[in-house]
Structures are given as structure tokens and as C-alpha cells.
Amino acid sequence: MAGVVFCTAQNDTTIIKNKQMKQAPEELQKLLNDIQQEETQKVSRDAEIEIDGLLIDETKTKNGRDFYDYFFRDWVPPQNAKNYSIFITEKPYRLTTTMIEIRINETLVFQSFLQPRSDIVEILSQQAVARTALYLQNYEEIVKQLEGADQSGSGIF
């Protein structure tokens, strides 16, 4: 019986009686190595995928919802913007006026009073889109500058 291995266990040890084992053909070994490399590449690619650019609606009134709809309609994220979420929140104020806030990753970017007039709501949403896009562009530029070679050092003065 060539290629068959018999094992017996004695006192927590394994004794192999027939030490002849056939090697897998080179083609199978190569195929196995290729599959392992593909899997490690998939895992590394999947590790980089994140959900970017979430636009979260936390409004409470019709005017707040209209603001969110206008913002969503006009929003075009900057090309290199990564790892951010936009929160649009609304807080009650006096009478029919509310306060609208836009935060990017917990950083306040835009804040304004929201009046119950649709033309003003649309203008405010356009201003908010412009300011939010500008913030993300500036943030990405600062990150690139900080990662540059001129900013790296040993930390020793």
C-alpha cells in the first residue's frame, strides 16, 4: 500500500509507520499558491474600502427637510475627499425659526437660522454646499501637506 499512512497514538505521541508520502504535483502547488496570493490581495483591497460621504438627515421640521433635500440635490463631493460623514441637524429656536447645523465628522462647518420661506431655505442650502465643499478641499490639502517629506522628521530638535 504505497502512499497510505498508518498512525497510532501512544502516550500523546504519534508514530508514523510508513514514511513515504507523495508530493502534490507542481501544478497543484502552483495553483494553491496563486489562490492564496489572490485571497491575500482581496483581503488587503477590502480593508481599504470604507463608507465615505454619508449624508445624514437629523432635521425635525418641513423646512429642515426641504433644506436637506436642496443640500442633497446640489451636493457634489470633492474628488479626493475621504473618510467623512456629513450630519445635517436642526434645533428648535424661537417661534417658527430653527437653527440648522452642518457637521463634518463632529466639526461644525455651517450654522444658520432657518426661516420658513422656501427661497431663503434654498439660498442657505447653496451657501452650505459651497462652504462644506470648501472645508473638505482645504482639509485634504492640509493632510497632503502634513504627509509630505518636508514635514517628516526625527522628532529631535
DSSP file (Angstrom, degrees, kcal/mol; ACC not computed):
  #  RESIDUE AA STRUCTURE BP1 BP2  ACC     N-H-->O    O-->H-N    N-H-->O    O-->H-N    TCO  KAPPA ALPHA  PHI   PSI    X-CA   Y-CA   Z-CA
    1    1 A M    >         0   0    0      0, 0.0     3,-1.0     0, 0.0     2,-0.3   0.000 360.0 360.0 360.0  85.8    0.0    0.0    0.0
    2    2 A A  T 3   +     0   0    0      1,-0.2     3,-0.1     3,-0.0    19,-0.1  -0.574 360.0  19.3 -78.6 138.3    2.1    2.9   -1.2
    3    3 A G  T 3  S+     0   0    0     17,-0.3     2,-0.4     1,-0.3    -1,-0.2   0.382  93.0 117.0  87.9  -3.8    1.1    6.3   -0.2
    4    4 A V    <   -     0   0    0     -3,-1.0     2,-0.5    17,-0.1    -1,-0.3  -0.835  50.5-154.2-100.2 135.5   -1.1    5.3    2.7
    5    5 A V        -     0   0    0     -2,-0.4     2,-0.5    -3,-0.1    14,-0.1  -0.924   3.6-161.1-112.6 128.4    0.0    6.4    6.2
    6    6 A F        -     0   0    0     -2,-0.5    11,-1.7    12,-0.1    12,-0.4  -0.918  12.1-174.1-106.9 133.0   -0.9    4.5    9.3
    7    7 A C  E     -A   16   0A   0     -2,-0.5     2,-0.4     9,-0.2     9,-0.2  -0.963   8.8-173.8-127.0 143.2   -0.7    6.3   12.6
    8    8 A T  E     -A   15   0A   0      7,-1.1     7,-1.8    -2,-0.4     2,-0.5  -0.991  19.3-135.4-132.3 145.5   -1.2    5.1   16.1
    9    9 A A  E     +A   14   0A   0     -2,-0.4     2,-0.4     5,-0.2     5,-0.2  -0.868  25.2 171.4-104.4 129.2   -1.2    7.2   19.2
   10   10 A Q  E >  S-A   13   0A   0      3,-2.0     3,-1.0    -2,-0.5    -2,-0.0  -0.969  70.4 -20.3-137.3 119.9    0.7    6.1   22.3
   11   11 A N  T 3  S-     0   0    0     -2,-0.4     3,-0.1     1,-0.3    -1,-0.1   0.908 126.3 -48.7  50.4  53.4    1.1    8.4   25.3
   12   12 A D  T 3  S+     0   0    0      1,-0.2     2,-0.3     0, 0.0    -1,-0.3   0.723 117.0 108.7  62.3  25.1    0.4   11.6   23.4
   13   13 A T  E <   -A   10   0A   0     -3,-1.0    -3,-2.0     2,-0.0     2,-0.5  -0.933  60.0-139.3-127.1 155.4    2.8   10.8   20.6
   14   14 A T  E     -A    9   0A   0     -2,-0.3     2,-0.5    -5,-0.2    -5,-0.2  -0.958  12.3-161.9-116.1 129.4    2.1    9.9   17.0
   15   15 A I  E     -A    8   0A   0     -7,-1.8    -7,-1.1    -2,-0.5     2,-0.6  -0.944   6.1-153.4-112.4 126.4    4.2    7.2   15.3
   16   16 A I  E     -A    7   0A   0     -2,-0.5    -9,-0.2    -9,-0.2     3,-0.1  -0.887   8.7-173.0-100.2 118.6    4.2    7.1   11.5
   17   17 A K  S    S+     0   0    0    -11,-1.7     2,-0.7    -2,-0.6    -1,-0.2   0.897  77.2  42.6 -79.4 -41.8    4.9    3.5   10.3
   18   18 A N        -     0   0    0    -12,-0.4    -1,-0.2     1,-0.1   -12,-0.1  -0.917  65.0-174.6-110.1 112.4    5.1    4.2    6.6
   19   19 A K        +     0   0    0     -2,-0.7     2,-0.7    -3,-0.1    -1,-0.1   0.374  49.6 109.5 -90.7   5.5    7.1    7.4    6.0
   20   20 A Q        +     0   0    0    -16,-0.2     2,-0.4     2,-0.0   -17,-0.3  -0.734  40.6 168.5 -86.1 117.5    6.6    7.5    2.2
   21   21 A M        -     0   0    0     -2,-0.7     2,-0.3   -19,-0.1   -17,-0.1  -0.991  31.8-124.5-127.1 136.8    4.2   10.4    1.3
   22   22 A K        -     0   0    0     -2,-0.4     2,-0.2   -19,-0.2    -2,-0.0  -0.601  22.6-127.8 -81.2 138.8    3.6   11.5   -2.3
   23   23 A Q        -     0   0    0     -2,-0.3     3,-0.1     1,-0.1    -1,-0.0  -0.558  29.3-106.5 -77.9 147.4    4.2   15.2   -3.0
   24   24 A A        -     0   0    0     -2,-0.2    -1,-0.1     1,-0.1     5,-0.1  -0.470  47.5 -91.2 -69.6 147.5    1.4   17.0   -4.8
   25   25 A P     >  -     0   0    0      0, 0.0     4,-2.0     0, 0.0     3,-0.4  -0.209  34.1-114.1 -58.8 153.4    2.2   17.7   -8.4
   26   26 A E  H  > S+     0   0    0      1,-0.2     4,-2.7     2,-0.2     5,-0.2   0.841 115.1  58.4 -60.1 -34.7    3.9   21.1   -9.1
   27   27 A E  H  > S+     0   0    0      1,-0.2     4,-2.4     2,-0.2    -1,-0.2   0.907 107.0  46.9 -63.2 -41.1    0.8   22.3  -11.0
   28   28 A L  H  > S+     0   0    0     -3,-0.4     4,-2.6     2,-0.2    -1,-0.2   0.896 112.3  49.8 -68.0 -39.2   -1.4   21.8   -7.9
   29   29 A Q  H  X S+     0   0    0     -4,-2.0     4,-2.4     2,-0.2    -2,-0.2   0.914 112.2  48.0 -64.2 -41.6    1.2   23.5   -5.7
   30   30 A K  H  X S+     0   0    0     -4,-2.7     4,-2.4     2,-0.2    -2,-0.2   0.914 111.8  50.1 -64.6 -42.2    1.4   26.5   -8.1
   31   31 A L  H  X S+     0   0    0     -4,-2.4     4,-2.4     2,-0.2    -2,-0.2   0.907 110.5  50.0 -62.2 -42.5   -2.4   26.7   -8.2
   32   32 A L  H  X S+     0   0    0     -4,-2.6     4,-2.3     1,-0.2    -2,-0.2   0.919 111.0  48.7 -62.3 -44.2   -2.6   26.6   -4.4
   33   33 A N  H  X S+     0   0    0     -4,-2.4     4,-2.3     1,-0.2    -2,-0.2   0.900 110.8  51.0 -62.5 -41.1    0.0   29.4   -4.1
   34   34 A D  H  X S+     0   0    0     -4,-2.4     4,-2.4     2,-0.2    -2,-0.2   0.914 110.4  48.9 -62.7 -42.8   -1.9   31.5   -6.7
   35   35 A I  H  X S+     0   0    0     -4,-2.4     4,-2.3     1,-0.2    -2,-0.2   0.908 110.6  50.7 -64.2 -41.4   -5.2   31.1   -4.9
   36   36 A Q  H  X S+     0   0    0     -4,-2.3     4,-2.1     1,-0.2    -1,-0.2   0.903 110.8  48.9 -63.6 -40.6   -3.5   32.1   -1.6
   37   37 A Q  H  X S+     0   0    0     -4,-2.3     4,-2.0     2,-0.2    -2,-0.2   0.906 110.6  50.6 -65.5 -41.4   -2.0   35.2   -3.2
   38   38 A E  H  X S+     0   0    0     -4,-2.4     4,-2.4     1,-0.2    -2,-0.2   0.906 110.0  50.5 -62.4 -41.3   -5.3   36.2   -4.7
   39   39 A E  H  X S+     0   0    0     -4,-2.3     4,-2.3     1,-0.2    -1,-0.2   0.908 109.8  49.2 -65.4 -41.4   -7.1   35.8   -1.3
   40   40 A T  H  X S+     0   0    0     -4,-2.1     4,-2.0     1,-0.2    -1,-0.2   0.872 111.4  50.3 -66.8 -34.4   -4.5   38.0    0.5
   41   41 A Q  H  X S+     0   0    0     -4,-2.0     4,-2.3     2,-0.2    -2,-0.2   0.899 109.8  50.8 -67.9 -39.8   -4.8   40.7   -2.2
   42   42 A K  H  X S+     0   0    0     -4,-2.4     4,-2.7     1,-0.2    -2,-0.2   0.915 110.2  49.8 -62.5 -42.3   -8.6   40.6   -1.9
   43   43 A V  H  X S+     0   0    0     -4,-2.3     4,-1.7     1,-0.2    -1,-0.2   0.912 111.1  48.4 -64.0 -42.1   -8.4   41.0    1.9
   44   44 A S  H  X S+     0   0    0     -4,-2.0     4,-0.7     2,-0.2    -1,-0.2   0.881 113.3  47.6 -67.6 -36.4   -6.0   43.9    1.5
   45   45 A R  H >X S+     0   0    0     -4,-2.3     3,-0.7     1,-0.2     4,-0.7   0.902 111.5  50.5 -68.4 -40.2   -8.3   45.6   -1.0
   46   46 A D  H 3< S+     0   0    0     -4,-2.7     3,-0.5     1,-0.2    -2,-0.2   0.806 102.2  61.5 -68.0 -28.6  -11.3   45.0    1.2
   47   47 A A  H 3< S+     0   0    0     -4,-1.7    -1,-0.2     1,-0.2    -2,-0.2   0.791 102.9  51.4 -67.5 -26.4   -9.5   46.5    4.2
   48   48 A E  H << S+     0   0    0     -4,-0.7     2,-0.4    -3,-0.7    -1,-0.2   0.680  87.1  98.9 -83.5 -18.3   -9.2   49.8    2.3
   49   49 A I     <  +     0   0    0     -4,-0.7     2,-0.3    -3,-0.5    -3,-0.0  -0.569  47.8 160.7 -76.4 124.7  -12.9   50.0    1.4
   50   50 A E        -     0   0    0     -2,-0.4     2,-0.9     0, 0.0    33,-0.1  -0.924  48.1 -99.9-135.4 162.2  -14.9   52.3    3.7
   51   51 A I        -     0   0    0     -2,-0.3     2,-0.3    31,-0.0     3,-0.3  -0.763  49.5-176.0 -86.4 110.8  -18.2   54.1    3.5
   52   52 A D        +     0   0    0     -2,-0.9    33,-0.1     1,-0.2    30,-0.1  -0.778  51.4  22.3-107.5 150.5  -17.3   57.6    2.6
   53   53 A G        +     0   0    0     31,-1.8    32,-0.2    -2,-0.3     2,-0.2   0.821  66.9 178.0  73.1  34.1  -19.5   60.6    2.2
   54   54 A L  E     -b   85   0B   0     30,-1.0    32,-3.6    -3,-0.3     2,-0.6  -0.510  16.3-154.7 -68.4 137.4  -22.5   59.7    4.3
   55   55 A L  E     -b   86   0B   0     -2,-0.2     2,-0.5    30,-0.2    32,-0.2  -0.945  13.8-164.4-115.9 107.3  -25.1   62.4    4.3
   56   56 A I  E     -b   87   0B   0     30,-3.4    32,-2.7    -2,-0.6     2,-0.6  -0.829   9.2-146.9-107.1 125.7  -27.2   62.0    7.5
   57   57 A D  E     +b   88   0B   0     -2,-0.5    32,-0.2    30,-0.2    30,-0.1  -0.796  28.6 159.6 -94.1 115.4  -30.5   63.8    7.9
   58   58 A E  E     +b   89   0B   0     30,-3.0    32,-1.5    -2,-0.6     2,-0.2  -0.206  30.8 135.2-124.2  40.2  -31.3   64.8   11.5
   59   59 A T        -     0   0    0     30,-0.2    30,-0.0     1,-0.1    -2,-0.0  -0.498  37.0-166.4 -89.2 161.3  -33.9   67.5   10.7
   60   60 A K        +     0   0    0     -2,-0.2     2,-0.2    31,-0.0    -1,-0.1   0.634  61.2  51.3-121.4 -22.6  -37.2   67.9   12.5
   61   61 A T  S  > S-     0   0    0      1,-0.1     4,-2.3     0, 0.0     5,-0.1  -0.616  84.6-105.2-116.6 173.8  -39.4   70.2   10.5
   62   62 A K  H  > S+     0   0    0      2,-0.2     4,-2.5     1,-0.2     5,-0.2   0.904 121.8  51.1 -63.9 -41.7  -40.7   70.5    7.0
   63   63 A N  H  > S+     0   0    0      2,-0.2     4,-2.4     1,-0.2    -1,-0.2   0.893 109.9  50.2 -63.7 -38.9  -38.3   73.5    6.4
   64   64 A G  H  > S+     0   0    0      2,-0.2     4,-2.4     1,-0.2    -1,-0.2   0.904 110.8  48.9 -64.2 -40.8  -35.4   71.4    7.7
   65   65 A R  H  X S+     0   0    0     -4,-2.3     4,-2.5     2,-0.2    -2,-0.2   0.889 110.3  51.2 -66.1 -38.8  -36.3   68.6    5.4
   66   66 A D  H  X S+     0   0    0     -4,-2.5     4,-2.7     2,-0.2     5,-0.2   0.914 109.2  51.3 -62.6 -42.4  -36.5   71.0    2.5
   67   67 A F  H  X S+     0   0    0     -4,-2.4     4,-2.8     1,-0.2    -2,-0.2   0.939 110.6  48.5 -58.3 -47.3  -33.1   72.3    3.4
   68   68 A Y  H  X S+     0   0    0     -4,-2.4     4,-3.0     1,-0.2    -2,-0.2   0.912 110.9  50.5 -60.0 -43.2  -31.8   68.7    3.5
   69   69 A D  H  X S+     0   0    0     -4,-2.5     4,-2.3     2,-0.2    -1,-0.2   0.912 112.3  46.3 -62.7 -43.1  -33.4   68.0    0.1
   70   70 A Y  H  X S+     0   0    0     -4,-2.7     4,-2.1     2,-0.2    -2,-0.2   0.919 114.0  49.0 -64.1 -42.9  -31.9   71.1   -1.5
   71   71 A F  H  X S+     0   0    0     -4,-2.8     4,-1.7    -5,-0.2    -2,-0.2   0.937 112.4  47.6 -61.2 -46.9  -28.5   70.3    0.0
   72   72 A F  H  < S+     0   0    0     -4,-3.0    -1,-0.2     1,-0.2    -2,-0.2   0.881 111.1  52.0 -62.6 -39.2  -28.7   66.7   -1.2
   73   73 A R  H  < S+     0   0    0     -4,-2.3    -1,-0.2    -5,-0.2    -2,-0.2   0.894 118.3  35.7 -63.7 -41.3  -29.7   67.8   -4.7
   74   74 A D  H  < S+     0   0    0     -4,-2.1     2,-0.3    -5,-0.1    -1,-0.2   0.602  89.7 114.3 -90.9 -12.9  -26.8   70.3   -5.0
   75   75 A W     <  +     0   0    0     -4,-1.7    55,-0.0    -5,-0.2    51,-0.0  -0.437  30.4 166.7 -72.6 125.0  -24.1   68.3   -3.2
   76   76 A V        -     0   0    0     -2,-0.3     3,-0.1    53,-0.1    -3,-0.0  -0.956  31.6-133.9-131.2 113.2  -21.1   67.1   -5.3
   77   77 A P        -     0   0    0      0, 0.0    56,-0.1     0, 0.0    55,-0.0  -0.340  26.6-100.2 -70.0 147.9  -18.2   65.8   -3.1
   78   78 A P    >   -     0   0    0      0, 0.0     3,-1.0     0, 0.0    56,-0.0  -0.288  36.4-113.1 -60.5 153.4  -14.7   67.0   -3.9
   79   79 A Q  T 3  S+     0   0    0      1,-0.2    58,-0.0    -3,-0.1     0, 0.0   0.891 109.5  36.3 -61.3 -45.9  -12.7   64.3   -5.8
   80   80 A N  T 3  S+     0   0    0      2,-0.0    -1,-0.2    57,-0.0     2,-0.2   0.321  83.3 127.7 -95.3   9.6  -10.1   63.4   -3.1
   81   81 A A    <   +     0   0    0     -3,-1.0     2,-0.3   -29,-0.0     3,-0.1  -0.492  33.8 170.8 -71.6 130.6  -12.3   63.7   -0.1
   82   82 A K        +     0   0    0     -2,-0.2    -2,-0.0     1,-0.2   -31,-0.0  -0.936  45.0  19.3-137.4 158.2  -12.2   60.5    2.1
   83   83 A N  S    S+     0   0    0     -2,-0.3     2,-0.3     1,-0.2    -1,-0.2   0.907  84.8 126.2  53.0  57.6  -13.3   59.3    5.5
   84   84 A Y        -     0   0    0     -3,-0.1   -31,-1.8   -33,-0.1   -30,-1.0  -0.987  39.7-165.0-142.2 153.7  -16.0   61.9    6.2
   85   85 A S  E     -b   54   0B   0     -2,-0.3    20,-1.9   -32,-0.2     2,-0.5  -0.994  15.9-143.0-134.1 140.6  -19.7   61.9    7.1
   86   86 A I  E     -bC  55 104B   0    -32,-3.6   -30,-3.4    -2,-0.4     2,-0.5  -0.917  12.2-164.7-109.4 124.3  -21.9   65.0    6.9
   87   87 A F  E     -bC  56 103B   0     16,-2.9    16,-2.4    -2,-0.5     2,-0.7  -0.936   3.2-165.5-109.4 122.7  -24.5   65.5    9.6
   88   88 A I  E     +bC  57 102B   0    -32,-2.7   -30,-3.0    -2,-0.5     2,-0.3  -0.928  19.4 177.7-107.7 110.0  -27.3   68.0    9.0
   89   89 A T  E     -bC  58 101B   0     12,-2.5    12,-2.7    -2,-0.7     2,-0.4  -0.810  17.3-154.7-115.7 154.2  -29.1   68.7   12.3
   90   90 A E  E     - C   0 100B   0    -32,-1.5    10,-0.2    -2,-0.3    -2,-0.0  -0.993   6.9-169.2-130.3 133.0  -31.9   71.1   13.2
   91   91 A K  E     - C   0  99B   0      8,-2.9     8,-3.2    -2,-0.4     2,-0.1  -0.959  28.3-111.6-121.2 139.5  -32.6   72.6   16.6
   92   92 A P  E     + C   0  98B   0      0, 0.0     6,-0.2     0, 0.0     2,-0.1  -0.374  41.1 167.1 -67.3 147.0  -35.7   74.5   17.6
   93   93 A Y        -     0   0    0      4,-1.5     2,-0.3     2,-0.2     5,-0.1  -0.223  47.9 -23.1-130.8-137.7  -35.4   78.2   18.2
   94   94 A R  S >  S-     0   0    0     -2,-0.1     3,-2.9     2,-0.1    -1,-0.1  -0.637 102.4 -45.2 -86.7 136.2  -38.0   81.0   18.6
   95   95 A L  T 3  S-     0   0    0     -2,-0.3    -2,-0.2     1,-0.3     0, 0.0  -0.198 127.3 -11.9  50.1-115.6  -41.4   80.6   17.1
   96   96 A T  T 3  S+     0   0    0     -4,-0.1     2,-0.3     2,-0.0    -1,-0.3   0.381 113.5 101.9 -97.2   4.4  -41.1   79.2   13.6
   97   97 A T    <   -     0   0    0     -3,-2.9    -4,-1.5    18,-0.1     2,-0.3  -0.698  48.1-178.0 -90.6 139.3  -37.4   79.8   13.3
   98   98 A T  E     -CD  92 114B   0     16,-1.7    16,-3.8    -2,-0.3     2,-0.5  -0.876  25.6-119.7-127.9 164.8  -35.0   76.9   13.7
   99   99 A M  E     -CD  91 113B   0     -8,-3.2    -8,-2.9    -2,-0.3     2,-0.4  -0.923  23.3-157.8-108.3 128.4  -31.2   76.6   13.7
  100  100 A I  E     -CD  90 112B   0     12,-3.1    12,-2.2    -2,-0.5     2,-0.4  -0.874  10.5-173.2-106.1 137.0  -29.6   74.4   11.1
  101  101 A E  E     -CD  89 111B   0    -12,-2.7   -12,-2.5    -2,-0.4     2,-0.5  -0.980  12.4-159.2-130.7 142.1  -26.1   73.0   11.6
  102  102 A I  E     -CD  88 110B   0      8,-2.9     7,-3.1    -2,-0.4     8,-1.6  -0.988  14.9-176.4-120.7 125.7  -23.8   71.0    9.3
  103  103 A R  E     -CD  87 108B   0    -16,-2.4   -16,-2.9    -2,-0.5     2,-0.6  -0.952  16.5-156.9-121.7 140.1  -21.0   69.0   10.9
  104  104 A I  E >  S-CD  86 107B   0      3,-2.6     3,-1.6    -2,-0.4   -18,-0.2  -0.968  84.9 -23.7-114.4 114.0  -18.3   67.0    9.2
  105  105 A N  T 3  S-     0   0    0    -20,-1.9    -1,-0.2    -2,-0.6   -19,-0.1   0.918 129.2 -47.7  48.4  51.1  -17.0   64.3   11.5
  106  106 A E  T 3  S+     0   0    0      1,-0.2     2,-0.6   -21,-0.2    -1,-0.3   0.526 113.1 120.8  71.6   8.6  -18.1   66.2   14.6
  107  107 A T  E <   -D  104   0B   0     -3,-1.6    -3,-2.6     0, 0.0     2,-0.4  -0.916  66.4-125.7-104.3 123.0  -16.6   69.5   13.3
  108  108 A L  E     +D  103   0B   0     -2,-0.6    -5,-0.2    -5,-0.2     3,-0.1  -0.524  39.4 162.5 -70.1 123.3  -19.1   72.4   12.9
  109  109 A V  E     +     0   0B   0     -7,-3.1     2,-0.4    -2,-0.4    -6,-0.2   0.725  62.2  18.4-111.0 -36.1  -18.8   73.7    9.4
  110  110 A F  E     +D  102   0B   0     -8,-1.6    -8,-2.9     2,-0.0    -1,-0.4  -1.000  57.0 172.3-144.8 138.1  -22.0   75.7    8.9
  111  111 A Q  E     +D  101   0B   0     -2,-0.4     2,-0.3   -10,-0.2   -10,-0.2  -0.977  14.7 146.5-147.7 132.8  -24.6   77.2   11.2
  112  112 A S  E     -D  100   0B   0    -12,-2.2   -12,-3.1    -2,-0.3     2,-0.3  -0.991  47.2 -99.1-159.7 159.2  -27.5   79.4   10.4
  113  113 A F  E     -D   99   0B   0     -2,-0.3     2,-0.6   -14,-0.2   -14,-0.2  -0.679  35.6-143.6 -82.3 139.8  -31.1   80.3   11.3
  114  114 A L  E     -D   98   0B   0    -16,-3.8   -16,-1.7    -2,-0.3   -50,-0.1  -0.920  12.9-161.7-111.6 115.8  -33.7   78.8    9.1
  115  115 A Q        -     0   0    0     -2,-0.6     2,-1.0   -18,-0.2     6,-0.1  -0.592  31.8-109.2 -93.6 157.8  -36.7   80.8    8.2
  116  116 A P  S    S+     0   0    0      0, 0.0     2,-0.5     0, 0.0    -1,-0.1  -0.070  84.0 107.9 -81.5  40.0  -40.0   79.3    6.9
  117  117 A R     >  -     0   0    0     -2,-1.0     4,-2.2     1,-0.1     3,-0.2  -0.974  62.8-146.7-117.3 127.0  -39.5   80.8    3.4
  118  118 A S  H  > S+     0   0    0     -2,-0.5     4,-2.1     1,-0.2     5,-0.2   0.831  96.3  54.3 -64.7 -35.3  -38.6   78.4    0.7
  119  119 A D  H  > S+     0   0    0      2,-0.2     4,-1.9     1,-0.2    -1,-0.2   0.892 111.4  45.9 -66.6 -38.1  -36.5   80.9   -1.3
  120  120 A I  H  > S+     0   0    0     -3,-0.2     4,-2.7     2,-0.2    -2,-0.2   0.886 110.4  53.9 -70.1 -38.4  -34.3   81.6    1.7
  121  121 A V  H  X S+     0   0    0     -4,-2.2     4,-2.0     1,-0.2    -2,-0.2   0.910 109.6  47.8 -61.2 -42.6  -34.0   77.9    2.5
  122  122 A E  H  X S+     0   0    0     -4,-2.1     4,-1.9     2,-0.2    -1,-0.2   0.906 111.9  48.9 -66.8 -41.8  -32.8   77.2   -1.0
  123  123 A I  H  X S+     0   0    0     -4,-1.9     4,-2.2     1,-0.2    -2,-0.2   0.920 111.5  50.1 -63.5 -43.8  -30.2   80.0   -0.8
  124  124 A L  H  X S+     0   0    0     -4,-2.7     4,-2.4     1,-0.2    -1,-0.2   0.885 108.5  52.4 -62.4 -38.2  -29.0   78.9    2.6
  125  125 A S  H  X S+     0   0    0     -4,-2.0     4,-2.4     2,-0.2    -1,-0.2   0.888 108.2  50.8 -66.6 -37.2  -28.6   75.3    1.3
  126  126 A Q  H  X S+     0   0    0     -4,-1.9     4,-2.1     2,-0.2    -2,-0.2   0.907 111.3  48.1 -65.2 -41.2  -26.5   76.6   -1.7
  127  127 A Q  H  X S+     0   0    0     -4,-2.2     4,-2.5     1,-0.2    -2,-0.2   0.901 111.6  50.7 -63.4 -40.3  -24.3   78.5    0.8
  128  128 A A  H  X S+     0   0    0     -4,-2.4     4,-2.5     2,-0.2    -2,-0.2   0.893 108.8  51.0 -65.6 -40.1  -24.0   75.4    3.0
  129  129 A V  H  X S+     0   0    0     -4,-2.4     4,-2.4     2,-0.2     5,-0.2   0.930 111.9  47.6 -62.0 -45.4  -23.0   73.2    0.0
  130  130 A A  H  X S+     0   0    0     -4,-2.1     4,-2.2     1,-0.2    -2,-0.2   0.926 114.3  45.4 -63.1 -45.3  -20.3   75.7   -1.0
  131  131 A R  H  X S+     0   0    0     -4,-2.5     4,-2.3     2,-0.2    -1,-0.2   0.889 113.3  49.9 -67.5 -38.8  -18.9   76.1    2.5
  132  132 A T  H  X S+     0   0    0     -4,-2.5     4,-2.2     2,-0.2    -2,-0.2   0.917 111.8  47.5 -66.2 -43.7  -18.9   72.3    3.1
  133  133 A A  H  X S+     0   0    0     -4,-2.4     4,-2.3    -5,-0.2    -2,-0.2   0.904 111.9  51.0 -63.9 -40.9  -17.1   71.5   -0.2
  134  134 A L  H  X S+     0   0    0     -4,-2.2     4,-2.6    -5,-0.2     5,-0.2   0.905 108.8  51.8 -63.2 -41.6  -14.5   74.2    0.6
  135  135 A Y  H  X S+     0   0    0     -4,-2.3     4,-2.5     1,-0.2    -2,-0.2   0.934 110.8  47.2 -60.1 -46.6  -13.9   72.8    4.0
  136  136 A L  H  X S+     0   0    0     -4,-2.2     4,-2.2     2,-0.2    -2,-0.2   0.888 112.0  50.3 -65.1 -38.8  -13.3   69.3    2.6
  137  137 A Q  H  X S+     0   0    0     -4,-2.3     4,-2.0     2,-0.2    -1,-0.2   0.940 113.4  45.3 -63.5 -46.9  -11.0   70.6   -0.1
  138  138 A N  H  X S+     0   0    0     -4,-2.6     4,-2.3     1,-0.2    -2,-0.2   0.891 111.3  53.6 -63.9 -39.3   -8.9   72.5    2.4
  139  139 A Y  H  X S+     0   0    0     -4,-2.5     4,-2.1    -5,-0.2    -1,-0.2   0.918 109.3  47.6 -62.4 -44.2   -8.9   69.6    4.8
  140  140 A E  H  X S+     0   0    0     -4,-2.2     4,-2.2     1,-0.2    -1,-0.2   0.882 111.1  51.7 -66.1 -38.0   -7.5   67.2    2.1
  141  141 A E  H  X S+     0   0    0     -4,-2.0     4,-2.2     2,-0.2    -2,-0.2   0.909 109.9  49.1 -64.6 -41.6   -4.8   69.8    1.1
  142  142 A I  H  X S+     0   0    0     -4,-2.3     4,-2.3     2,-0.2    -2,-0.2   0.904 110.0  51.2 -64.6 -41.3   -3.7   70.2    4.7
  143  143 A V  H  X S+     0   0    0     -4,-2.1     4,-1.5     1,-0.2    -1,-0.2   0.912 110.4  49.3 -62.5 -42.5   -3.5   66.4    5.1
  144  144 A K  H  X S+     0   0    0     -4,-2.2     4,-0.6     1,-0.2    -1,-0.2   0.906 111.0  49.8 -63.2 -41.2   -1.4   66.1    1.9
  145  145 A Q  H >< S+     0   0    0     -4,-2.2     3,-0.8     1,-0.2     6,-0.2   0.893 109.7  50.5 -65.6 -39.2    1.0   68.8    3.1
  146  146 A L  H 3< S+     0   0    0     -4,-2.3    -1,-0.2     1,-0.2    -2,-0.2   0.788 109.3  51.5 -70.0 -26.1    1.4   67.2    6.5
  147  147 A E  H 3< S+     0   0    0     -4,-1.5    -1,-0.2    -5,-0.2    -2,-0.2   0.541  90.3 110.2 -85.2  -6.7    2.3   63.9    4.9
  148  148 A G  S XX S-     0   0    0     -3,-0.8     3,-0.9    -4,-0.6     4,-0.6  -0.121  82.7-109.8 -68.3 166.0    4.9   65.4    2.7
  149  149 A A  G >4 S+     0   0    0      1,-0.2     3,-0.7     2,-0.2    -1,-0.1   0.813 114.5  61.3 -67.3 -31.7    8.7   64.9    3.0
  150  150 A D  G 34 S+     0   0    0      1,-0.2    -1,-0.2    -5,-0.1    -4,-0.1   0.704 105.1  48.8 -71.1 -17.2    9.3   68.4    4.3
  151  151 A Q  G <4 S+     0   0    0     -3,-0.9    -1,-0.2    -6,-0.2     2,-0.2   0.566  93.4  90.7 -96.0 -11.2    7.1   67.8    7.3
  152  152 A S    <<  +     0   0    0     -3,-0.7     2,-0.3    -4,-0.6    -5,-0.0  -0.582  50.7 144.5 -86.3 150.3    8.6   64.5    8.3
  153  153 A G        -     0   0    0     -2,-0.2    -2,-0.0     1,-0.0    -3,-0.0  -0.945  59.6 -93.8-165.6-177.2   11.5   64.4   10.8
  154  154 A S        -     0   0    0     -2,-0.3     3,-0.1     2,-0.2    -2,-0.0   0.667  52.8-121.3 -86.6 -17.4   13.0   62.5   13.6
  155  155 A G  S    S+     0   0    0      1,-0.3     2,-0.5     2,-0.0    -3,-0.0   0.444  75.6 121.2  88.8  -0.5   11.3   64.5   16.4
  156  156 A I              0   0    0      1,-0.1    -1,-0.3     0, 0.0    -2,-0.2  -0.850 360.0 360.0 -99.7 130.7   14.7   65.5   17.8
  157  157 A F              0   0    0     -2,-0.5    -1,-0.1    -3,-0.1    -2,-0.0   0.439 360.0 360.0 -91.4 360.0   15.4   69.3   18.0
